[in-house]
Amino acid sequence: MPFIERISNSFSTSFSNAVVVTTGEYSTIYVSGHVGYVVGGPVKVTAESFEEEAKICYFNVEKSLQEAGATLKDVVRIVAYLTDANDYPVYDRVRQKTFAGAPPASSTVIVAGLLANAKLEVDAIAVIKK
């Protein structure tokens, strides 16, 4: 396995869905920011509620982790970008359910806007033993 493995993104060739960096017997996985759009559908968020958007967002993060050989339990850090601080309580509930029993270190940042009509974007870092 190469020292750095790039997992392609079907949306754009200008960034990777995830990058796996292997050092010794461990690999660190850097997952690009994901929003809550349904893969294969239009590249924009169409969820009817913020909670649904957050669940889809984490589903997309989980898919990228799986492509790299990891799971949500391997996540050690996430950063969430929200466009509205009022959505934080709902986001927090979804995050708690997503990482039940294995919460990562986490930061949440309020931003002016996100691509694809999103109200939430999450990136992640995971570590696995190879």
N, C-alpha and C positions, 0 to 999 in steps of 0.2 A: 504494500500500500504506500502511495506517495506521502510525503510529509504533509502536504496540503492537498485536500480534495475539495473540489468545488461542485456543489449540487446545483444544476441549472434551474433557471426560472423560466416557466413557459410564457410569462407575460412580457419579459424584457431580457435582452441579451446584455444589458449594461450592468447587471448585478446578479449575484448568485442567490438562490433561495436559502442556502446555508453553506458555510465553509467549515470543513472539519480539519483541525490541526492536530496531528498525532505526534506526541513526544513520549518516547518510551512505551510503556504499556497503557498509557491513558490518551484519550482524545478529547479535545475541547471543541464543542460545536457552537458556532455563532450563527444564530438564525436571524435572517433579515426581518424587518418589521412587516407584520401581517395585519390586514384589516379584515372586517367581517363581510367580505363578498363571497358568494358561492363560486368555487372554482368550476370553470366550464360555462358559467353564465356571463352576463355583462360585467366588465371590470368596473363595477361601482357597487356600493352598498345599497341594497334594496330591502333590508330587514325592516319589519314593521315596528319593532321596538328596540330600544337600546340594549335590553337584556339579550334579545335574539342576536343582535349584532355582536355583542361581546362573546357569546357562546360560539358563534361561527368563527370569530377571530381566533379564539383559542383552539378550535378544531383545526384551523389552517396552520397554526403554530405546531400542533401535535403532528400533523401530516409531514411537515418539514423535518421534524425530529425523527419520525419513523424512517424517512428516506435516508437519514444519516445514521440509523441504527440505535436511536435513543428513544426514550419515553419522557413524558411529563415529569416523572419521578427523578429524572436525571438533571432537571433544570436547577441551576444554582442561582441564577439572577434573571430578572426581567425588568424591562423599562416599558411603562405604558404612557402613551400620549393621549390625552383627552382634550376635546375641544370645549367641554362644558364641565366645570367643577361640580355642578349639580348632579351629574351622572355618576359621580364617584361612589355613592353608597351602593348603587346597582352593580357597578363594576367590581367593587369589593366583594359583594356576595358571590358573583360569578367566579372571581379569582379564588375565593375560599373553597368553593366546590371543586374547582379545577385542580387545585393543589392540596386537597384534603390529605392530611397526614405527612405531607412533604413540602411545606411552604418554602419558596426560594426567597433570597434577598430581593427587594423590590423597590423601585422608584416610580412615582407617578408625576408627570409633567403636564401642566395645562398649556395648550398651544392655540394659536390663532386659527389654524385650519389644517386639514389633512387632505391628501389626494383621494379620489374615488368616492367622494361624498361621505367619507368616513367620519365618525365621531370618536373612534378609538383605533389606535395602532399599537401593537405589542411586538417587541423584539425579545430574544431570549439567548441565554448562554447555558449550555449543558456540558457535563463532563461524564464520560463513560470509560470503563476499563475495556481495553481491546483484548 
